[in-house]
Amino acid sequence: MRISVIGVGYVGLVTGACFAETGNDVVCMDIDKERVKGLKQGVIPIYEPHLEELVKNNIKEGRLQFTTDIKKAVEHGLIIFICVNTPQDGDGSADLQYVMNVANDIGKNIQKYRIVIIKSTVPVGTCHKVKDAIAKELKKRGADISFDIASNPEFLKEGVAVEDCMKPERVVIGVEHERVEEILRELYEPFIRTGAPFLVMDVKSSEMTKYTANSMLATRISFMNQIANICERLGADVMMVMRGIGSDSRIGPKFLFPGVGFGGSCFPKDVRALINTSQGCGYEPTILEKVMEVNEQQRALFAEKIISFYHGKLKGRKFAVWGLAFKPNTDDMREAPSIEVVNALTKNGAFCNLFDPKAMDVATSIFVKNKNIRFGKNQYEVLKGADGLILMTEWLSFREPDFDKIKSLMKTPVIFDGRNQYNPRSMARLGFKYVCIGRPMAH
Ligand SMILES: NC(=O)c1ccc[n+]([C@@H]2O[C@H](COP(=O)([O-])OP(=O)(O)OC[C@H]3O[C@@H](n4cnc5c(N)ncnc54)[C@H](O)[C@@H]3O)[C@@H](O)[C@H]2O)c1
């Protein structure tokens, strides 16, 4: 099938590469000239496991092309996927300017029947806005060309995006006509051979499904963070409680890990956008509002925990920070809790030595103006002379580090664990002061 993908970020690049891998002829278009220039030479602008080999291989096989030419992209694909960013606007709503720019461009360039599919996460009603915008451009041109729109929200997770795309747990599509359903069923057939459900619904329900999924997952995290904060005050161990409830099949074990809160390019902005949408239709979504409030508090609480450990005297103290990305296996630092925690410490006069296995370039640009920050070459180098080690992202290489080496490098053996990665009793035995989330301190 001939497919075009507009917007070649985390979602667009993975989508384009995976569709090319199953034999489709894919053209990916982006307005970012540098990005497209690099991609043509096989330079991948983001870190995502297995993506580089997938992109390079499909370029070599001639199934994957990159362009900045929207006309070429609209001409190429029977199916056009819109995968551009939908960032948060000032009032918390989703900023749809990029989606609508693409809709206008499609309307200006469409020459024959096309199916326009919105993969970007967009508020209920956006697909219909896109349809109206294309129709308006066609009317301006006096052109009588038919087209269909559909919603096909993306559920991939950064860090395992290629795997999620190749083996989705489900595919959701929102369509207005059966003909579109048939074509999309054919396109997705290789990905759902093992029996993953292909769920067909109306466009609005499909748009709403994506926001509901992210809001539900965010709710579980904030819920468990509250439980952790209660456990901490009562001397209960939240990790035990988590296992105790996660083995209940009605609850399940996923997304129950307490920590410094959720971040990334999706959960915070999507929950805020749903709050905004809900308020816009006259309904106060109190649960969602609290989910965000708890999440923001959780980062601040962790920073406060570190500050109060030193009785508020942070001036001149040195911290090693392990992990900056909002989660492991990505270099994405959008809304990463590490940013807030590091800024809170340096604002109080501390120095932070940062290390992340993949997000160092991104971190350099984020902290460029912060004079109290240094960047380390590896996870041990940043520990030299440190008053404390702060774990912010649970990368695999931080899970079972050489604790003797850590201790020998640090000035004082103190670990602040924002992801509950280590065992408090082992930490005490090894001679560390260990501060984590929702667990009693071992002595
Ligand atoms: N990142 C994720 O894990 C994830 C998962 C599921 C859904 N989503 C949703 O998918 C969408 C894309 O997210 P992302 O993380 O891939 O974004 P991104 O910021 O990584 O990439 C967006 C790309 O779109 C390009 N773009 C913007 N305007 C354009 C235009 N007019 N024409 C062509 N290209 C244009 C940008 O240059 C950029 O390369 C968002 O709505 C997001 O909420 C993201």
PDBQT file of the ligand as one rigid body, heavy atoms in Angstrom, charges set to zero:
ROOT
HETATM    1  N1  LIG A 501       5.683  10.296  21.921  1.00  0.00    +0.000 N 
HETATM    2  C1  LIG A 501       4.831   9.352  22.329  1.00  0.00    +0.000 C 
HETATM    3  O1  LIG A 501       5.182   8.454  23.095  1.00  0.00    +0.000 OA
HETATM    4  C2  LIG A 501       3.411   9.335  21.828  1.00  0.00    +0.000 A 
HETATM    5  C3  LIG A 501       2.640   8.192  21.997  1.00  0.00    +0.000 A 
HETATM    6  C4  LIG A 501       1.313   8.188  21.537  1.00  0.00    +0.000 A 
HETATM    7  C5  LIG A 501       0.792   9.331  20.938  1.00  0.00    +0.000 A 
HETATM    8  N2  LIG A 501       1.566  10.449  20.816  1.00  0.00    +0.000 N 
HETATM    9  C6  LIG A 501       0.983  11.620  20.154  1.00  0.00    +0.000 C 
HETATM   10  O2  LIG A 501       1.464  11.645  18.801  1.00  0.00    +0.000 OA
HETATM   11  C7  LIG A 501       1.670  12.991  18.374  1.00  0.00    +0.000 C 
HETATM   12  C8  LIG A 501       3.108  13.184  17.943  1.00  0.00    +0.000 C 
HETATM   13  O3  LIG A 501       3.937  13.002  19.068  1.00  0.00    +0.000 OA
HETATM   14  P1  LIG A 501       5.526  12.884  18.938  1.00  0.00    +0.000 P 
HETATM   15  O4  LIG A 501       6.045  12.606  20.285  1.00  0.00    +0.000 OA
HETATM   16  O5  LIG A 501       5.867  11.982  17.800  1.00  0.00    +0.000 OA
HETATM   17  O6  LIG A 501       5.888  14.394  18.514  1.00  0.00    +0.000 OA
HETATM   18  P2  LIG A 501       7.302  14.977  18.083  1.00  0.00    +0.000 P 
HETATM   19  O7  LIG A 501       7.349  16.357  18.619  1.00  0.00    +0.000 OA
HETATM   20  O8  LIG A 501       8.384  14.007  18.403  1.00  0.00    +0.000 OA
HETATM   21  O9  LIG A 501       7.216  15.044  16.478  1.00  0.00    +0.000 OA
HETATM   22  C9  LIG A 501       6.322  15.846  15.780  1.00  0.00    +0.000 C 
HETATM   23  C10 LIG A 501       6.914  16.137  14.411  1.00  0.00    +0.000 C 
HETATM   24  O10 LIG A 501       5.930  16.842  13.620  1.00  0.00    +0.000 OA
HETATM   25  C11 LIG A 501       6.617  17.789  12.815  1.00  0.00    +0.000 C 
HETATM   26  N3  LIG A 501       5.684  18.794  12.304  1.00  0.00    +0.000 N 
HETATM   27  C12 LIG A 501       5.075  19.815  12.967  1.00  0.00    +0.000 A 
HETATM   28  N4  LIG A 501       4.293  20.509  12.121  1.00  0.00    +0.000 NA
HETATM   29  C13 LIG A 501       4.396  19.931  10.902  1.00  0.00    +0.000 A 
HETATM   30  C14 LIG A 501       3.809  20.180   9.640  1.00  0.00    +0.000 A 
HETATM   31  N5  LIG A 501       2.962  21.192   9.445  1.00  0.00    +0.000 N 
HETATM   32  N6  LIG A 501       4.138  19.361   8.611  1.00  0.00    +0.000 NA
HETATM   33  C15 LIG A 501       4.998  18.346   8.784  1.00  0.00    +0.000 A 
HETATM   34  N7  LIG A 501       5.579  18.048   9.952  1.00  0.00    +0.000 NA
HETATM   35  C16 LIG A 501       5.275  18.836  11.006  1.00  0.00    +0.000 A 
HETATM   36  C17 LIG A 501       7.681  18.334  13.745  1.00  0.00    +0.000 C 
HETATM   37  O11 LIG A 501       8.713  18.976  13.010  1.00  0.00    +0.000 OA
HETATM   38  C18 LIG A 501       8.146  17.057  14.460  1.00  0.00    +0.000 C 
HETATM   39  O12 LIG A 501       9.234  16.447  13.780  1.00  0.00    +0.000 OA
HETATM   40  C19 LIG A 501       1.230  13.872  19.547  1.00  0.00    +0.000 C 
HETATM   41  O13 LIG A 501      -0.109  14.205  19.382  1.00  0.00    +0.000 OA
HETATM   42  C20 LIG A 501       1.401  12.950  20.745  1.00  0.00    +0.000 C 
HETATM   43  O14 LIG A 501       0.558  13.311  21.810  1.00  0.00    +0.000 OA
HETATM   44  C21 LIG A 501       2.869  10.462  21.227  1.00  0.00    +0.000 A 
ENDROOT
TORSDOF 0
